[in-house]
Amino acid sequence: MTQWERRHEAGEVPGRWPYGLDALSAFADVRPIDLREPGLLSKARSRAGLGIRPVSDAVGITWDENAAWRMSIVAPHASRATGVIWLTDTAARGGEVGGLARVLAGCDVLWALSEAQLEPLSSLVPGPRCEYVRFAIDHEFFTPQPLPPVLRVVSVGGDRDRDTAALFRAFEIIRERMPHVELVAQTTSTLPPPPGVTIVRHLPHARLRDLYASATVVMIATHANLHVSGMTVSLEAMATGRPVTITRTPGMEDYVEEGRTGLLSPVDDPDALAAHTIDLLSDPERVAAMGAAARTVVESRFTPAHMAAQIARIVSGL
């Protein structure tokens, strides 16, 4: 049993395997492997085209492009499929992607968690088949919880595409209009928070689950991006029975349904984000209805079994 599996058995983390990939076991004999960081010699041999021969005739599946790169060096497989998360945004912003693109070109299938990534991904990595897979979360770890007795807005996450400045400005607007509302942000940003905002740095999954349960609304601000930054938090909050107010980026509507499970605002518009959140805080019946709908949507579309079925379908025949 891996360390992650032991932590899952103890109730500390969602999913027996990260990202719920253990659900693939319903479709095939799936075994985890340790993709250690390649050494300098292995990296040099790989760049020179002298990497080791495929170690397995099985299909090698990796979650993202970085894991795919490690697999290509330390445990290459004859057939490979991988998710791609960061590559398209890195390329759009002028970053170097040539090395990863060459690795991905050796895959049979690439998948993205946002349909908006498919066209640029196909252009960056011609050859492999590109597919869309809806993301999922462990709906048995994040479960419906009663609404808290006090109004509270919670924001979670700190990946490279979170717009902390817009988030903090939205918090300021909410505090000006509704000073009795509690405001909490889990973030690693060093930007000074506005008065009245409680900052939480790092939370284990079990405490993160409690933080969602303490929220009335979960609010997320992001920069423009193609990989749907914020979808994990959105689905975890929805599974808890909370509506989401979030920036509208390409692909976000596949995860947060406007007016049913959340409210979407334009990029770089903290006023709209705050207004949506205030609207919900002012209407507890709507919050409850949207939270219940959010949980239903997660159960019907965004469970590990749903995601595993999609991955199994696109890798079948490899």
C-alpha positions as a Markdown table, in Angstrom:
| # | Residue | x | y | z |
|---|---|---|---|---|
| 1 | Met | 0.0 | 0.0 | 0.0 |
| 2 | Thr | 1.3 | 3.4 | -0.9 |
| 3 | Gln | 1.6 | 6.3 | 1.5 |
| 4 | Trp | -1.3 | 8.0 | -0.2 |
| 5 | Glu | -3.4 | 4.9 | 0.2 |
| 6 | Arg | -2.6 | 4.7 | 3.9 |
| 7 | Arg | -3.6 | 8.3 | 4.3 |
| 8 | His | -6.8 | 7.7 | 2.5 |
| 9 | Glu | -7.6 | 4.7 | 4.8 |
| 10 | Ala | -7.1 | 7.0 | 7.7 |
| 11 | Gly | -9.6 | 9.5 | 6.2 |
| 12 | Glu | -7.0 | 12.2 | 5.6 |
| 13 | Val | -7.1 | 12.5 | 1.8 |
| 14 | Pro | -9.7 | 12.0 | -1.0 |
| 15 | Gly | -9.4 | 9.1 | -3.3 |
| 16 | Arg | -7.5 | 5.9 | -2.8 |
| 17 | Trp | -5.2 | 7.2 | -5.5 |
| 18 | Pro | -4.6 | 10.9 | -6.3 |
| 19 | Tyr | -7.3 | 12.3 | -8.6 |
| 20 | Gly | -9.4 | 9.3 | -8.1 |
| 21 | Leu | -7.5 | 7.3 | -10.7 |
| 22 | Asp | -8.0 | 4.1 | -8.7 |
| 23 | Ala | -11.5 | 4.1 | -10.3 |
| 24 | Leu | -9.9 | 2.9 | -13.5 |
| 25 | Ser | -9.6 | -0.5 | -11.8 |
| 26 | Ala | -13.3 | -1.0 | -12.8 |
| 27 | Phe | -12.2 | -1.1 | -16.4 |
| 28 | Ala | -8.8 | -2.7 | -16.5 |
| 29 | Asp | -5.9 | -4.1 | -14.4 |
| 30 | Val | -4.3 | -0.9 | -13.2 |
| 31 | Arg | -1.2 | -0.7 | -11.1 |
| 32 | Pro | 0.6 | 2.4 | -9.8 |
| 33 | Ile | 4.3 | 2.9 | -10.5 |
| 34 | Asp | 6.8 | 5.2 | -8.8 |
| 35 | Leu | 7.9 | 7.9 | -11.2 |
| 36 | Arg | 11.0 | 9.2 | -9.5 |
| 37 | Glu | 12.7 | 12.4 | -10.6 |
| 38 | Pro | 15.2 | 11.4 | -13.3 |
| 39 | Gly | 18.9 | 11.8 | -12.6 |
| 40 | Leu | 21.2 | 14.0 | -14.7 |
| 41 | Leu | 22.6 | 11.1 | -16.7 |
| 42 | Ser | 19.1 | 9.8 | -17.5 |
| 43 | Lys | 18.1 | 13.3 | -18.7 |
| 44 | Ala | 21.2 | 13.7 | -20.8 |
| 45 | Arg | 20.6 | 10.2 | -22.4 |
| 46 | Ser | 17.0 | 11.1 | -23.1 |
| 47 | Arg | 17.9 | 14.4 | -24.8 |
| 48 | Ala | 20.4 | 12.5 | -27.0 |
| 49 | Gly | 17.8 | 9.9 | -28.0 |
| 50 | Leu | 19.5 | 7.2 | -26.0 |
| 51 | Gly | 16.7 | 6.5 | -23.5 |
| 52 | Ile | 15.9 | 3.1 | -22.2 |
| 53 | Arg | 13.7 | 0.8 | -24.2 |
| 54 | Pro | 10.0 | 0.5 | -23.2 |
| 55 | Val | 9.8 | -1.4 | -19.9 |
| 56 | Ser | 6.2 | -2.6 | -20.5 |
| 57 | Asp | 3.8 | -3.5 | -23.3 |
| 58 | Ala | 0.9 | -2.1 | -21.1 |
| 59 | Val | -0.5 | 1.3 | -21.6 |
| 60 | Gly | 1.3 | 3.9 | -19.5 |
| 61 | Ile | -1.1 | 6.5 | -18.2 |
| 62 | Thr | 0.0 | 9.7 | -16.5 |
| 63 | Trp | -2.1 | 12.6 | -15.1 |
| 64 | Asp | -0.2 | 15.5 | -16.6 |
| 65 | Glu | 2.7 | 16.5 | -18.9 |
| 66 | Asn | 5.3 | 16.6 | -16.2 |
| 67 | Ala | 4.5 | 13.1 | -15.1 |
| 68 | Ala | 4.5 | 12.1 | -18.8 |
| 69 | Trp | 8.0 | 13.5 | -19.1 |
| 70 | Arg | 9.3 | 11.5 | -16.1 |
| 71 | Met | 7.7 | 8.3 | -17.4 |
| 72 | Ser | 9.3 | 8.8 | -20.8 |
| 73 | Ile | 12.7 | 8.7 | -19.1 |
| 74 | Val | 12.5 | 6.3 | -16.1 |
| 75 | Ala | 9.7 | 4.0 | -17.2 |
| 76 | Pro | 8.8 | 4.3 | -20.9 |
| 77 | His | 5.9 | 2.3 | -22.2 |
| 78 | Ala | 5.1 | 1.2 | -25.7 |
| 79 | Ser | 1.8 | 2.9 | -25.6 |
| 80 | Arg | 1.1 | 6.1 | -23.6 |
| 81 | Ala | -1.7 | 8.4 | -22.8 |
| 82 | Thr | -1.6 | 11.5 | -20.6 |
| 83 | Gly | -3.5 | 14.5 | -19.4 |
| 84 | Val | -2.1 | 17.9 | -20.3 |
| 85 | Ile | -2.8 | 20.9 | -18.0 |
| 86 | Trp | -0.2 | 23.7 | -18.2 |
| 87 | Leu | 1.3 | 23.4 | -21.7 |
| 88 | Thr | -1.2 | 25.5 | -23.6 |
| 89 | Asp | -1.2 | 28.4 | -21.2 |
| 90 | Thr | 2.6 | 28.3 | -21.0 |
| 91 | Ala | 2.8 | 28.5 | -24.8 |
| 92 | Ala | 0.2 | 31.3 | -25.0 |
| 93 | Arg | 2.3 | 33.4 | -22.7 |
| 94 | Gly | 5.5 | 32.9 | -24.6 |
| 95 | Gly | 7.1 | 30.2 | -22.4 |
| 96 | Glu | 9.3 | 27.4 | -23.6 |
| 97 | Val | 7.4 | 24.2 | -24.4 |
| 98 | Gly | 9.5 | 22.5 | -27.0 |
| 99 | Gly | 11.0 | 19.8 | -24.8 |
| 100 | Leu | 7.6 | 18.8 | -23.3 |
| 101 | Ala | 5.9 | 19.0 | -26.7 |
| 102 | Arg | 8.5 | 16.5 | -28.1 |
| 103 | Val | 7.7 | 14.1 | -25.2 |
| 104 | Leu | 4.0 | 14.4 | -25.7 |
| 105 | Ala | 4.4 | 13.8 | -29.5 |
| 106 | Gly | 5.4 | 10.3 | -28.5 |
| 107 | Cys | 2.1 | 9.6 | -26.8 |
| 108 | Asp | -0.9 | 8.0 | -28.5 |
| 109 | Val | -3.6 | 10.0 | -26.8 |
| 110 | Leu | -3.6 | 13.3 | -25.0 |
| 111 | Trp | -6.5 | 14.6 | -22.9 |
| 112 | Ala | -7.4 | 18.0 | -21.5 |
| 113 | Leu | -9.8 | 18.9 | -18.8 |
| 114 | Ser | -11.0 | 21.9 | -20.8 |
| 115 | Glu | -12.4 | 21.8 | -24.3 |
| 116 | Ala | -10.8 | 25.2 | -24.9 |
| 117 | Gln | -7.4 | 23.5 | -24.8 |
| 118 | Leu | -8.0 | 21.0 | -27.5 |
| 119 | Glu | -7.4 | 23.2 | -30.6 |
| 120 | Pro | -4.2 | 24.8 | -29.3 |
| 121 | Leu | -3.0 | 21.5 | -27.9 |
| 122 | Ser | -3.4 | 19.9 | -31.3 |
| 123 | Ser | -1.4 | 22.7 | -32.9 |
| 124 | Leu | 1.4 | 22.4 | -30.4 |
| 125 | Val | 1.6 | 18.6 | -30.5 |
| 126 | Pro | 0.4 | 17.4 | -33.9 |
| 127 | Gly | 0.1 | 13.6 | -34.1 |
| 128 | Pro | -1.5 | 12.3 | -31.0 |
| 129 | Arg | -5.3 | 12.1 | -30.7 |
| 130 | Cys | -6.6 | 14.9 | -28.4 |
| 131 | Glu | -9.7 | 14.3 | -26.2 |
| 132 | Tyr | -11.7 | 16.2 | -23.6 |
| 133 | Val | -12.2 | 14.6 | -20.2 |
| 134 | Arg | -14.3 | 16.1 | -17.5 |
| 135 | Phe | -12.5 | 16.4 | -14.2 |
| 136 | Ala | -13.9 | 14.8 | -11.1 |
| 137 | Ile | -13.5 | 14.9 | -7.3 |
| 138 | Asp | -14.1 | 12.4 | -4.5 |
| 139 | His | -17.8 | 13.0 | -3.7 |
| 140 | Glu | -17.6 | 10.5 | -0.8 |
| 141 | Phe | -14.9 | 12.6 | 0.9 |
| 142 | Phe | -16.5 | 15.9 | 0.2 |
| 143 | Thr | -20.1 | 15.4 | 1.4 |
| 144 | Pro | -23.2 | 17.7 | 1.8 |
| 145 | Gln | -23.1 | 19.7 | 4.9 |
| 146 | Pro | -25.7 | 22.0 | 6.5 |
| 147 | Leu | -25.3 | 25.7 | 5.9 |
| 148 | Pro | -23.5 | 27.6 | 8.8 |
| 149 | Pro | -25.4 | 29.8 | 11.2 |
| 150 | Val | -23.3 | 32.8 | 10.2 |
| 151 | Leu | -22.7 | 34.3 | 6.7 |
| 152 | Arg | -19.2 | 33.5 | 5.5 |
| 153 | Val | -17.5 | 33.8 | 2.1 |
| 154 | Val | -14.6 | 31.4 | 1.6 |
| 155 | Ser | -12.0 | 31.4 | -1.1 |
| 156 | Val | -9.5 | 28.5 | -1.7 |
| 157 | Gly | -6.5 | 28.0 | -3.9 |
| 158 | Gly | -3.3 | 29.6 | -5.0 |
| 159 | Asp | -2.2 | 28.2 | -8.3 |
| 160 | Arg | -0.4 | 30.4 | -10.8 |
| 161 | Asp | -3.6 | 31.7 | -12.4 |
| 162 | Arg | -5.5 | 32.8 | -9.3 |
| 163 | Asp | -6.1 | 36.6 | -9.4 |
| 164 | Thr | -5.4 | 37.5 | -5.7 |
| 165 | Ala | -5.7 | 41.3 | -6.4 |
| 166 | Ala | -9.2 | 40.9 | -7.8 |
| 167 | Leu | -10.2 | 38.5 | -5.0 |
| 168 | Phe | -9.1 | 40.9 | -2.3 |
| 169 | Arg | -10.8 | 43.8 | -4.0 |
| 170 | Ala | -14.1 | 41.7 | -4.2 |
| 171 | Phe | -13.6 | 41.0 | -0.4 |
| 172 | Glu | -13.3 | 44.8 | 0.2 |
| 173 | Ile | -16.5 | 45.5 | -1.6 |
| 174 | Ile | -18.4 | 42.8 | 0.2 |
| 175 | Arg | -17.1 | 44.1 | 3.6 |
| 176 | Glu | -18.2 | 47.6 | 2.7 |
| 177 | Arg | -21.7 | 46.4 | 1.8 |
| 178 | Met | -22.1 | 43.6 | 4.4 |
| 179 | Pro | -19.6 | 44.2 | 7.3 |
| 180 | His | -21.1 | 41.4 | 9.3 |
| 181 | Val | -20.1 | 38.7 | 6.8 |
| 182 | Glu | -17.0 | 36.7 | 7.7 |
| 183 | Leu | -14.3 | 36.6 | 4.9 |
| 184 | Val | -11.7 | 33.8 | 4.7 |
| 185 | Ala | -9.1 | 33.1 | 2.1 |
| 186 | Gln | -6.8 | 30.1 | 1.9 |
| 187 | Thr | -3.9 | 31.4 | -0.2 |
| 188 | Thr | -0.1 | 31.4 | -0.3 |
| 189 | Ser | -0.1 | 34.9 | -1.9 |
| 190 | Thr | 2.1 | 37.5 | -0.2 |
| 191 | Leu | -0.2 | 40.3 | -1.3 |
| 192 | Pro | -1.5 | 42.1 | 1.9 |
| 193 | Pro | -5.1 | 41.2 | 2.6 |
| 194 | Pro | -7.7 | 43.9 | 3.1 |
| 195 | Pro | -8.9 | 44.5 | 6.7 |
| 196 | Gly | -11.4 | 41.9 | 7.9 |
| 197 | Val | -10.1 | 39.1 | 5.8 |
| 198 | Thr | -8.7 | 36.0 | 7.6 |
| 199 | Ile | -5.9 | 34.3 | 5.8 |
| 200 | Val | -5.2 | 30.6 | 6.0 |
| 201 | Arg | -1.9 | 29.4 | 4.5 |
| 202 | His | -1.9 | 25.6 | 4.2 |
| 203 | Leu | -4.6 | 23.2 | 5.0 |
| 204 | Pro | -4.6 | 19.4 | 5.0 |
| 205 | His | -7.5 | 17.9 | 3.0 |
| 206 | Ala | -9.6 | 17.0 | 6.1 |
| 207 | Arg | -9.4 | 20.6 | 7.4 |
| 208 | Leu | -10.1 | 21.9 | 3.9 |
| 209 | Arg | -13.3 | 19.9 | 4.0 |
| 210 | Asp | -14.3 | 21.6 | 7.2 |
| 211 | Leu | -13.5 | 25.0 | 5.7 |
| 212 | Tyr | -15.9 | 24.4 | 2.8 |
| 213 | Ala | -18.6 | 23.3 | 5.3 |
| 214 | Ser | -18.1 | 26.7 | 7.2 |
| 215 | Ala | -18.9 | 28.6 | 4.0 |
| 216 | Thr | -22.1 | 30.1 | 2.8 |
| 217 | Val | -20.6 | 30.9 | -0.7 |
| 218 | Val | -17.3 | 29.9 | -2.2 |
| 219 | Met | -15.8 | 32.7 | -4.3 |
| 220 | Ile | -12.8 | 32.3 | -6.7 |
| 221 | Ala | -11.1 | 34.9 | -8.9 |
| 222 | Thr | -8.7 | 33.8 | -11.7 |
| 223 | His | -6.8 | 35.4 | -14.5 |
| 224 | Ala | -7.6 | 34.5 | -18.1 |
| 225 | Asn | -6.5 | 30.9 | -18.7 |
| 226 | Leu | -7.4 | 27.8 | -20.7 |
| 227 | His | -7.0 | 25.0 | -18.2 |
| 228 | Val | -10.0 | 26.1 | -16.0 |
| 229 | Ser | -8.1 | 27.2 | -12.9 |
| 230 | Gly | -10.5 | 26.9 | -10.0 |
| 231 | Met | -12.4 | 23.8 | -11.2 |
| 232 | Thr | -11.1 | 21.6 | -8.4 |
| 233 | Val | -12.2 | 24.0 | -5.7 |
| 234 | Ser | -15.5 | 24.6 | -7.5 |
| 235 | Leu | -16.4 | 20.9 | -7.6 |
| 236 | Glu | -15.3 | 20.3 | -4.0 |
| 237 | Ala | -17.4 | 23.2 | -2.8 |
| 238 | Met | -20.4 | 22.0 | -5.0 |
| 239 | Ala | -20.0 | 18.5 | -3.5 |
| 240 | Thr | -20.3 | 20.1 | -0.1 |
| 241 | Gly | -23.5 | 21.7 | -1.1 |
| 242 | Arg | -22.2 | 25.3 | -1.7 |
| 243 | Pro | -22.8 | 27.6 | -4.7 |
| 244 | Val | -19.8 | 29.1 | -6.3 |
| 245 | Thr | -19.1 | 32.6 | -7.6 |
| 246 | Ile | -16.1 | 32.5 | -10.0 |
| 247 | Thr | -14.4 | 34.1 | -12.9 |
| 248 | Arg | -15.8 | 33.0 | -16.3 |
| 249 | Thr | -12.9 | 31.5 | -18.3 |
| 250 | Pro | -13.0 | 29.2 | -21.3 |
| 251 | Gly | -14.3 | 25.8 | -20.2 |
| 252 | Met | -15.6 | 27.0 | -16.8 |
| 253 | Glu | -19.2 | 26.6 | -17.9 |
| 254 | Asp | -18.7 | 22.9 | -18.2 |
| 255 | Tyr | -18.1 | 22.8 | -14.5 |
| 256 | Val | -20.2 | 25.6 | -13.0 |
| 257 | Glu | -23.6 | 26.1 | -14.5 |
| 258 | Glu | -24.7 | 29.7 | -14.6 |
| 259 | Gly | -27.7 | 30.4 | -12.4 |
| 260 | Arg | -28.0 | 26.8 | -11.3 |
| 261 | Thr | -24.8 | 25.8 | -9.3 |
| 262 | Gly | -23.0 | 29.2 | -9.4 |
| 263 | Leu | -22.6 | 32.6 | -10.9 |
| 264 | Leu | -19.9 | 33.5 | -13.4 |
| 265 | Ser | -18.3 | 37.0 | -13.8 |
| 266 | Pro | -15.9 | 38.5 | -16.4 |
| 267 | Val | -12.1 | 38.2 | -16.0 |
| 268 | Asp | -10.6 | 41.1 | -14.1 |
| 269 | Asp | -14.0 | 42.3 | -12.8 |
| 270 | Pro | -14.0 | 42.2 | -9.0 |
| 271 | Asp | -17.1 | 44.4 | -8.9 |
| 272 | Ala | -19.2 | 41.8 | -10.7 |
| 273 | Leu | -17.7 | 39.0 | -8.6 |
| 274 | Ala | -18.6 | 40.8 | -5.4 |
| 275 | Ala | -22.0 | 41.7 | -6.7 |
| 276 | His | -22.8 | 38.0 | -7.5 |
| 277 | Thr | -21.6 | 37.0 | -4.0 |
| 278 | Ile | -23.6 | 39.7 | -2.3 |
| 279 | Asp | -26.7 | 38.7 | -4.2 |
| 280 | Leu | -26.4 | 35.1 | -2.9 |
| 281 | Leu | -25.6 | 36.2 | 0.6 |
| 282 | Ser | -28.8 | 38.3 | 0.6 |
| 283 | Asp | -30.9 | 35.3 | -0.5 |
| 284 | Pro | -30.5 | 32.3 | 1.8 |
| 285 | Glu | -33.2 | 30.3 | 0.0 |
| 286 | Arg | -31.4 | 30.7 | -3.2 |
| 287 | Val | -28.1 | 29.6 | -1.6 |
| 288 | Ala | -29.7 | 26.5 | -0.3 |
| 289 | Ala | -31.4 | 25.7 | -3.6 |
| 290 | Met | -28.2 | 26.2 | -5.6 |
| 291 | Gly | -26.1 | 24.2 | -3.1 |
| 292 | Ala | -28.5 | 21.3 | -3.4 |
| 293 | Ala | -28.4 | 21.5 | -7.2 |
| 294 | Ala | -24.6 | 21.7 | -7.1 |
| 295 | Arg | -24.4 | 18.4 | -5.1 |
| 296 | Thr | -26.8 | 16.7 | -7.5 |
| 297 | Val | -24.7 | 17.8 | -10.5 |
| 298 | Val | -21.5 | 16.5 | -8.9 |
| 299 | Glu | -23.1 | 13.1 | -8.3 |
| 300 | Ser | -24.5 | 12.9 | -11.8 |
| 301 | Arg | -21.4 | 14.0 | -13.8 |
| 302 | Phe | -18.2 | 14.6 | -11.7 |
| 303 | Thr | -17.4 | 11.5 | -9.7 |
| 304 | Pro | -14.2 | 9.4 | -10.2 |
| 305 | Ala | -16.3 | 6.7 | -11.8 |
| 306 | His | -17.4 | 9.2 | -14.5 |
| 307 | Met | -13.9 | 10.4 | -15.2 |
| 308 | Ala | -12.5 | 6.9 | -15.2 |
| 309 | Ala | -15.1 | 5.8 | -17.8 |
| 310 | Gln | -14.0 | 8.6 | -20.1 |
| 311 | Ile | -10.3 | 7.8 | -19.7 |
| 312 | Ala | -11.0 | 4.1 | -20.2 |
| 313 | Arg | -12.9 | 4.9 | -23.4 |
| 314 | Ile | -10.2 | 7.0 | -25.0 |
| 315 | Val | -7.3 | 4.6 | -24.2 |
| 316 | Ser | -9.2 | 1.4 | -25.3 |
| 317 | Gly | -7.5 | -0.3 | -28.2 |
| 318 | Leu | -4.0 | 1.1 | -27.5 |
